[in-house]
Structure formats: structure tokens, C-alpha cells
Amino acid sequence: MRIAILGCGNMGQAFAKAFLQYNLVARANMLLLGRDEAHCQRLNASALNLPTSPLSEAVGTYDVVLVAVKPQDFGKAAAGLREVLQPQQVVVSIMAGIPIARLQRELDHRQVLRAMPNTPALLGMGITGFSASPEVERSRLHQVENLLNATGRSIFLEDESLLDAVTAVSGSGPAYFYYIVQAMMQAGQELGFSESVAGLLVKQTMLGAFHLLNNSDQSLDQLIANVASKGGTTEAALRTFRAGHLAETLIDGMKAAQQRATELAKE
């Protein structure tokens, strides 16, 4: 398989590294597309050491074109890309908020997949939701799924509108996690720990709790009950969280993220 990548920021490079790491694409069969010669030179200096080129007719010889530019830059990128795309190629977009219909319209191209990864993909531990236009054949769909799985795991959604919910749950999800970690570390410092000790306590607790959750057959309610003995310290904290409607606030925030993703798709 041959893959060209348009947009070589953190996410574009994360996908390129994963393809190489798992031998899904040979180095010679991958192309990083730069905005101009100067940009290509900067890409050549990166640790990826992959072939680079400005956008040209050569892009038409690749099986998959991964579009990883910023959503606000898509209009400009599409103007050049639609001139070189060939009907048999599959375009995979990892741009947030741009629906398949717009991708097809602005690229004048039918075979399109839209994917929503998250930043843990940088470590090969991401989760990506994706949908496809009806024109994408099942065999090509499986090929792309294998590529996406190189950065962690993926889930195919027949209903493209659910990708806005993916954005709210997992796409933006790491930021919610960091926000909670930050609050817990701040609390640790207010309770007397240094920043480094508070950080160690919170980060290792989060890591251990995740692995316990991931390897347990117990429900979340039971895992909480295992820690929160009646009349104890954990119960006191949980009582305060409930009084402050912490769960409801988190849910409302995620719904707001979904709504904003839907609005962006219409802008």
C-alpha cells in the first residue's frame, strides 16, 4: 500500500510513525506533502526521514491520501488536492468537524472516510471512531481500519452523525482527564505536599486505577464501593462531589462539546 499524508503536524506524524512501526507501509511507499519546497526541507530534517514533496500529480499514484491539516486550512488545501486526486483513491480525513458530504463536495471525490482520533495516538494508545461514504468498498474499508488500529484501537460507525459524539467523548476526553488530574494535584499541594510529590501520588493513582478497572470483572459501582467504606474518608469526598453535582457537570460539558462539534460542521 502507498500512502500520501497532507498535513504533517503531531497527528499526521503520529500516524506516519505508527504505519512504519507496524510495517503496514514501507518507507519508500509513504509521502509527506509539504506546502512548498521550504516546508518540505523542514520535513526532511525531521526524525521521520520519509520522502517529501509539494502537492503534485504524483499524489495520484498513491492508494490512500490522509488529510491531517487543521480544519480551518482545509478550504485552501482542498483547492490543490482536488486537482490531483484520482477516482480510485481513498481519502481519509482526520480533521475535526468536517463532514463527509463537505469533503466529497470540496474535493470533487467520492471515496472518503472521516476519522476522529485522539492524542494518545501519539503513543499508540489512541481510540479512533470512523465512518465512510457508501462508495468505499469493504476491502478498502478493512485496509484503512488496519491503518487506524496502528495508533491504538478503532471503531467503525455506520451513522456518521455519531462522530460528533466521538469528538465529545474520546476526542476531547484526554483534556477532561488532565483537568481532573490537575485539580487533584492542586488539592494535594493545598494539603501540604510539594508539586512533585502531589504529581507522583495522583499520576500513579490514576495509572493503577485504570489498570484495575481494565482488568476487573466488577462494575464501576462495585469498584467505587470497594474504596468507599461506610462512614469513611472516601465517602466524605464522594458526598461533596454529589452535592456539587460533579457528575452532572461533566456530562453537561461533554454534551456542550458534542453541540460545538455539530456547529463546526455547519460553518
SEKE-317921 format. One record per residue (C-alpha): x, y, z; residue number from 1. Coordinates in steps of 0.001 Angstrom, whole numbers. Example, Ala and Ser with C-alpha at 12.3 -4.5 7.8 and 13.67 -1.06 7.14 Angstrom:
<atoms>
ATOM / x / y / z / n
ATOM / 12300 / -4500 / 7800 / 1;
ATOM / 13670 / -1060 / 7140 / 2;
</atoms>
This chain:
<atoms>
ATOM / x / y / z / n
ATOM / 0 / 0 / 0 / 1;
ATOM / 1130 / 3536 / -798 / 2;
ATOM / 81 / 6463 / 1400 / 3;
ATOM / 466 / 10219 / 988 / 4;
ATOM / -21 / 12423 / 4068 / 5;
ATOM / -1160 / 16018 / 3720 / 6;
ATOM / -619 / 17893 / 6969 / 7;
ATOM / 2388 / 16724 / 8958 / 8;
ATOM / 1746 / 18140 / 12416 / 9;
ATOM / 1637 / 15994 / 15548 / 10;
ATOM / -1217 / 13792 / 14389 / 11;
ATOM / -18 / 13365 / 10830 / 12;
ATOM / 3426 / 12377 / 12075 / 13;
ATOM / 1938 / 10060 / 14718 / 14;
ATOM / 114 / 8120 / 12017 / 15;
ATOM / 3222 / 8013 / 9814 / 16;
ATOM / 5335 / 6632 / 12689 / 17;
ATOM / 2713 / 4007 / 13508 / 18;
ATOM / 2493 / 2826 / 9897 / 19;
ATOM / 6255 / 2359 / 9857 / 20;
ATOM / 6460 / 781 / 13313 / 21;
ATOM / 3992 / -1970 / 12441 / 22;
ATOM / 5339 / -2468 / 8910 / 23;
ATOM / 1995 / -1541 / 7384 / 24;
ATOM / 3624 / 745 / 4846 / 25;
ATOM / 7180 / 621 / 3536 / 26;
ATOM / 9180 / 3796 / 3997 / 27;
ATOM / 9548 / 4188 / 235 / 28;
ATOM / 5756 / 3941 / -177 / 29;
ATOM / 4937 / 6865 / 2090 / 30;
ATOM / 4991 / 10504 / 1056 / 31;
ATOM / 4787 / 13607 / 3251 / 32;
ATOM / 3216 / 16501 / 1386 / 33;
ATOM / 4608 / 19930 / 2199 / 34;
ATOM / 3084 / 23332 / 1475 / 35;
ATOM / 6132 / 24350 / -555 / 36;
ATOM / 9805 / 23484 / -1023 / 37;
ATOM / 10811 / 25246 / 2204 / 38;
ATOM / 8274 / 23245 / 4166 / 39;
ATOM / 9493 / 20043 / 2517 / 40;
ATOM / 13028 / 20827 / 3616 / 41;
ATOM / 11850 / 21187 / 7213 / 42;
ATOM / 10037 / 17860 / 6953 / 43;
ATOM / 13190 / 16264 / 5546 / 44;
ATOM / 15035 / 17411 / 8652 / 45;
ATOM / 12557 / 15651 / 10940 / 46;
ATOM / 13233 / 12305 / 12586 / 47;
ATOM / 10811 / 10521 / 10252 / 48;
ATOM / 13235 / 10562 / 7316 / 49;
ATOM / 10454 / 9994 / 4767 / 50;
ATOM / 10149 / 11127 / 1144 / 51;
ATOM / 8631 / 14594 / 855 / 52;
ATOM / 7119 / 16597 / -1975 / 53;
ATOM / 4890 / 19609 / -2595 / 54;
ATOM / 1387 / 18790 / -3812 / 55;
ATOM / 1684 / 17498 / -7382 / 56;
ATOM / 237 / 14980 / -9834 / 57;
ATOM / 2422 / 12310 / -8206 / 58;
ATOM / -140 / 12181 / -5381 / 59;
ATOM / -2493 / 10435 / -7820 / 60;
ATOM / -310 / 7309 / -7745 / 61;
ATOM / -933 / 6641 / -4031 / 62;
ATOM / -3671 / 4322 / -2741 / 63;
ATOM / -4626 / 6423 / 281 / 64;
ATOM / -4385 / 10151 / 905 / 65;
ATOM / -4503 / 11023 / 4607 / 66;
ATOM / -5670 / 14602 / 5167 / 67;
ATOM / -4430 / 15872 / 8532 / 68;
ATOM / -4400 / 19650 / 8064 / 69;
ATOM / -6105 / 21973 / 10539 / 70;
ATOM / -9838 / 22232 / 9778 / 71;
ATOM / -9550 / 25965 / 9128 / 72;
ATOM / -6911 / 25259 / 6460 / 73;
ATOM / -8972 / 22666 / 4611 / 74;
ATOM / -10530 / 25071 / 2081 / 75;
ATOM / -7142 / 26139 / 789 / 76;
ATOM / -5733 / 22592 / 846 / 77;
ATOM / -8781 / 21206 / -982 / 78;
ATOM / -8307 / 23585 / -3901 / 79;
ATOM / -4977 / 21983 / -4749 / 80;
ATOM / -5797 / 18427 / -3734 / 81;
ATOM / -8873 / 18032 / -5923 / 82;
ATOM / -6745 / 18794 / -8994 / 83;
ATOM / -4575 / 15713 / -8465 / 84;
ATOM / -6880 / 13110 / -6877 / 85;
ATOM / -7827 / 10059 / -8933 / 86;
ATOM / -11216 / 8273 / -8666 / 87;
ATOM / -9747 / 5002 / -7372 / 88;
ATOM / -8018 / 6649 / -4406 / 89;
ATOM / -9380 / 6676 / -866 / 90;
ATOM / -9216 / 9944 / 1068 / 91;
ATOM / -9043 / 9610 / 4857 / 92;
ATOM / -9707 / 12787 / 6826 / 93;
ATOM / -8737 / 13144 / 10496 / 94;
ATOM / -9901 / 16770 / 10612 / 95;
ATOM / -12424 / 17533 / 13337 / 96;
ATOM / -15842 / 18839 / 12398 / 97;
ATOM / -15745 / 18447 / 8607 / 98;
ATOM / -18452 / 16021 / 7411 / 99;
ATOM / -18113 / 13536 / 4583 / 100;
ATOM / -20525 / 15485 / 2379 / 101;
ATOM / -18335 / 18585 / 2525 / 102;
ATOM / -15178 / 16549 / 1927 / 103;
ATOM / -16747 / 14996 / -1161 / 104;
ATOM / -18003 / 18331 / -2428 / 105;
ATOM / -14839 / 20369 / -1981 / 106;
ATOM / -12529 / 17594 / -3159 / 107;
ATOM / -14852 / 16537 / -6004 / 108;
ATOM / -14160 / 12983 / -4875 / 109;
ATOM / -16447 / 10122 / -3790 / 110;
ATOM / -14331 / 7605 / -1843 / 111;
ATOM / -13962 / 9338 / 1519 / 112;
ATOM / -13528 / 8216 / 5120 / 113;
ATOM / -13805 / 10531 / 8095 / 114;
ATOM / -11973 / 9581 / 11292 / 115;
ATOM / -11760 / 11129 / 14768 / 116;
ATOM / -8607 / 10071 / 16649 / 117;
ATOM / -7377 / 11411 / 19982 / 118;
ATOM / -3969 / 12497 / 21223 / 119;
ATOM / -2970 / 9191 / 22915 / 120;
ATOM / -2487 / 8056 / 19310 / 121;
ATOM / 896 / 9760 / 19689 / 122;
ATOM / 1864 / 6819 / 21939 / 123;
ATOM / -12 / 4143 / 20000 / 124;
ATOM / -2738 / 4108 / 22682 / 125;
ATOM / -5454 / 6127 / 20953 / 126;
ATOM / -9024 / 5331 / 20032 / 127;
ATOM / -10403 / 6400 / 16655 / 128;
ATOM / -14022 / 6457 / 15550 / 129;
ATOM / -14564 / 6466 / 11784 / 130;
ATOM / -17265 / 6462 / 9122 / 131;
ATOM / -17166 / 6039 / 5357 / 132;
ATOM / -19047 / 7147 / 2287 / 133;
ATOM / -21068 / 4389 / 543 / 134;
ATOM / -18624 / 4441 / -2381 / 135;
ATOM / -15784 / 2953 / -286 / 136;
ATOM / -15544 / -780 / -935 / 137;
ATOM / -15491 / -3149 / 2050 / 138;
ATOM / -11975 / -4383 / 1222 / 139;
ATOM / -10648 / -811 / 1263 / 140;
ATOM / -12549 / -156 / 4472 / 141;
ATOM / -10738 / -3033 / 6162 / 142;
ATOM / -7393 / -1777 / 4879 / 143;
ATOM / -7991 / 1648 / 6364 / 144;
ATOM / -9198 / 105 / 9624 / 145;
ATOM / -5879 / -1731 / 9925 / 146;
ATOM / -4056 / 1549 / 9400 / 147;
ATOM / -6082 / 3305 / 12086 / 148;
ATOM / -5514 / 440 / 14518 / 149;
ATOM / -1785 / 1095 / 14298 / 150;
ATOM / -2323 / 4090 / 16596 / 151;
ATOM / -4335 / 2118 / 19155 / 152;
ATOM / -7860 / 903 / 18519 / 153;
ATOM / -10663 / 1942 / 16176 / 154;
ATOM / -14425 / 1618 / 15938 / 155;
ATOM / -16480 / 1853 / 12746 / 156;
ATOM / -19722 / 3834 / 12953 / 157;
ATOM / -22279 / 3463 / 10176 / 158;
ATOM / -24035 / 6621 / 11383 / 159;
ATOM / -21624 / 9465 / 10654 / 160;
ATOM / -23500 / 11851 / 12964 / 161;
ATOM / -22181 / 9826 / 15917 / 162;
ATOM / -18696 / 11141 / 15152 / 163;
ATOM / -19698 / 14377 / 16878 / 164;
ATOM / -20304 / 12275 / 19994 / 165;
ATOM / -16938 / 10553 / 19478 / 166;
ATOM / -15378 / 14013 / 19417 / 167;
ATOM / -17073 / 14849 / 22730 / 168;
ATOM / -16289 / 11550 / 24475 / 169;
ATOM / -12853 / 10419 / 23299 / 170;
ATOM / -11558 / 13162 / 21005 / 171;
ATOM / -11785 / 15807 / 23724 / 172;
ATOM / -11676 / 13217 / 26513 / 173;
ATOM / -7950 / 13484 / 27332 / 174;
ATOM / -8440 / 17153 / 28237 / 175;
ATOM / -11158 / 16241 / 30752 / 176;
ATOM / -8825 / 13688 / 32309 / 177;
ATOM / -5965 / 16191 / 32542 / 178;
ATOM / -8339 / 18745 / 34059 / 179;
ATOM / -9289 / 16321 / 36848 / 180;
ATOM / -5657 / 15316 / 37386 / 181;
ATOM / -4709 / 18991 / 37622 / 182;
ATOM / -7408 / 19619 / 40232 / 183;
ATOM / -6300 / 16606 / 42280 / 184;
ATOM / -2673 / 17739 / 42154 / 185;
ATOM / -3696 / 21222 / 43262 / 186;
ATOM / -5622 / 19702 / 46155 / 187;
ATOM / -2560 / 17667 / 47095 / 188;
ATOM / -465 / 20822 / 47275 / 189;
ATOM / -3095 / 22601 / 49375 / 190;
ATOM / -2974 / 19604 / 51724 / 191;
ATOM / 756 / 20138 / 52224 / 192;
ATOM / 2603 / 18169 / 49531 / 193;
ATOM / 5165 / 19620 / 47177 / 194;
ATOM / 4194 / 19813 / 43497 / 195;
ATOM / 6394 / 16837 / 42614 / 196;
ATOM / 5074 / 14617 / 45413 / 197;
ATOM / 1460 / 15564 / 44662 / 198;
ATOM / 2102 / 14775 / 40989 / 199;
ATOM / 3567 / 11363 / 41799 / 200;
ATOM / 692 / 10438 / 44101 / 201;
ATOM / -2019 / 11476 / 41630 / 202;
ATOM / -464 / 10139 / 38408 / 203;
ATOM / 389 / 6740 / 39886 / 204;
ATOM / -3089 / 6519 / 41421 / 205;
ATOM / -4687 / 7252 / 38049 / 206;
ATOM / -2460 / 4698 / 36315 / 207;
ATOM / -3162 / 1987 / 38878 / 208;
ATOM / -6903 / 2702 / 38954 / 209;
ATOM / -7093 / 2409 / 35166 / 210;
ATOM / -5353 / -975 / 35131 / 211;
ATOM / -7557 / -2224 / 37953 / 212;
ATOM / -10648 / -1105 / 36030 / 213;
ATOM / -9377 / -2624 / 32797 / 214;
ATOM / -8658 / -5990 / 34404 / 215;
ATOM / -11643 / -6302 / 36715 / 216;
ATOM / -14967 / -8029 / 36137 / 217;
ATOM / -16611 / -5784 / 38723 / 218;
ATOM / -18888 / -2899 / 37850 / 219;
ATOM / -17855 / 709 / 38364 / 220;
ATOM / -20299 / 954 / 41274 / 221;
ATOM / -18642 / -2026 / 42940 / 222;
ATOM / -15130 / -675 / 42352 / 223;
ATOM / -16192 / 2600 / 43969 / 224;
ATOM / -17765 / 723 / 46889 / 225;
ATOM / -14526 / -1229 / 47370 / 226;
ATOM / -12765 / 2044 / 48203 / 227;
ATOM / -15583 / 3937 / 49902 / 228;
ATOM / -16226 / 2207 / 53218 / 229;
ATOM / -19293 / 3427 / 55096 / 230;
ATOM / -18592 / 6496 / 57208 / 231;
ATOM / -15031 / 6716 / 55892 / 232;
ATOM / -12863 / 9281 / 54165 / 233;
ATOM / -13762 / 8363 / 50580 / 234;
ATOM / -17460 / 8540 / 51364 / 235;
ATOM / -16934 / 12070 / 52702 / 236;
ATOM / -15303 / 13105 / 49420 / 237;
ATOM / -17977 / 11448 / 47283 / 238;
ATOM / -20711 / 13144 / 49313 / 239;
ATOM / -19134 / 16512 / 48494 / 240;
ATOM / -18830 / 15617 / 44792 / 241;
ATOM / -22512 / 14684 / 44662 / 242;
ATOM / -23576 / 17824 / 46491 / 243;
ATOM / -21664 / 19844 / 43901 / 244;
ATOM / -23233 / 17868 / 41040 / 245;
ATOM / -19802 / 16915 / 39682 / 246;
ATOM / -21109 / 14052 / 37524 / 247;
ATOM / -23872 / 16210 / 36047 / 248;
ATOM / -21380 / 18983 / 35289 / 249;
ATOM / -19089 / 16576 / 33439 / 250;
ATOM / -21999 / 15186 / 31435 / 251;
ATOM / -23228 / 18690 / 30565 / 252;
ATOM / -19712 / 19657 / 29445 / 253;
ATOM / -19468 / 16657 / 27132 / 254;
ATOM / -22870 / 17468 / 25654 / 255;
ATOM / -21634 / 21017 / 25032 / 256;
ATOM / -18608 / 19586 / 23224 / 257;
ATOM / -20885 / 17492 / 21014 / 258;
ATOM / -23027 / 20516 / 20238 / 259;
ATOM / -19973 / 22561 / 19289 / 260;
ATOM / -18733 / 19768 / 17006 / 261;
ATOM / -22098 / 19820 / 15247 / 262;
ATOM / -21930 / 23609 / 14878 / 263;
ATOM / -18415 / 23448 / 13418 / 264;
ATOM / -19609 / 21000 / 10772 / 265;
ATOM / -22091 / 23626 / 9551 / 266;
ATOM / -19684 / 26601 / 9491 / 267;
</atoms>
